[in-house]
Amino acid sequence: MSKLLVAYFSASGITKSVAQRLAKGIGADLFEIHPEIPYSSADLDWRNKNSRSSVEMNDIHCRPAIHSKAENMTQYDAVFVGFPVWWYREPSIIDTFIESYDFNGKIVIPFATSGGSGIGRSGQNMSALAPNAKVSEGQRFSADISETELADWAEKQLIKLR
């Protein structure tokens, strides 16, 4: 049996809720990606081109610092990486997370939450940052997806990538 991790970044709590249901449904460990400097409401104002999130997302090389690291990442065979969709892709802090570990030979499965935006090229972006991992395209979910639906989706992803 493989060891699974659900790692996630959540700005509003929606992604956290989905990540918790996913982890419970598949029996995975859970790790929250906390920024070293927490985001304020003003930081998250996507309508303000000078807000922290806007500035970060406009610089493809931006890597916001993460507060703590996941312990013993080598024990995991597959890592589900969750995030809210920002500017039609993964937030820059997810890129920091992916670049912080050796995903060689691991399965990486992105999942996202959004009111309507798709996941975009997030899977391809993450694959470029972890070239020796098997990275799926990922999927966007609504806030109300059930634990059973998430577990079914996860199992199909794992079968496809193994």
Sequence and secondary structure as in RCSB ss.txt:
>XXXX:A:sequence
MSKLLVAYFSASGITKSVAQRLAKGIGADLFEIHPEIPYSSADLDWRNKNSRSSVEMNDIHCRPAIHSKAENMTQ
YDAVFVGFPVWWYREPSIIDTFIESYDFNGKIVIPFATSGGSGIGRSGQNMSALAPNAKVSEGQRFSADISETEL
ADWAEKQLIKLR
>XXXX:A:secstr
   EEEEE  SSSHHHHHHHHHHHHHT EEEE  BSS   TTTT TT TTSHHHHHHT TT    BS   TTGGG
 SEEEEEEE BTTB  HHHHHHHHTS  TT EEEEEEE SS   TTHHHHHHHHSTTSEE   EEE TT  HHHH
HHHHHHHHHHH 
